[in-house]
């Protein structure tokens, strides 16, 4: 199954609380953090919520 590599690129200062919580649930704490998650609809939805703060790549 494909995986998504998610990297935090911007700060959460000034963001809404739900966006900060979404980054935390993805496992991202600070700028430059990278996590690899399974490509599932739940993860895609979380990435969509914070799309302006992260970059996403598909990894095989």
Residue pairs with C-beta under 8 A, 6 or more apart in sequence:
1 38
1 39
2 39
2 58
2 59
2 60
3 36
3 37
3 38
3 39
3 58
3 59
3 60
4 36
4 37
4 38
4 39
4 43
4 44
4 47
4 56
4 57
4 58
4 59
5 34
5 35
5 36
5 56
5 57
5 58
5 59
6 26
6 28
6 34
6 35
6 36
6 37
6 47
6 54
6 55
6 56
7 32
7 33
7 34
7 54
7 55
7 56
8 23
8 28
8 30
8 31
8 32
8 33
8 34
8 53
8 54
9 31
9 53
9 54
9 55
10 31
10 52
10 53
10 54
11 31
11 53
12 19
12 20
12 23
12 53
15 53
18 49
19 49
19 50
19 53
22 46
22 49
22 50
23 29
23 50
23 53
23 54
25 46
26 35
26 37
26 43
26 46
26 47
26 50
27 33
27 35
27 37
28 35
28 54
36 59
37 43
39 58
47 54
47 56
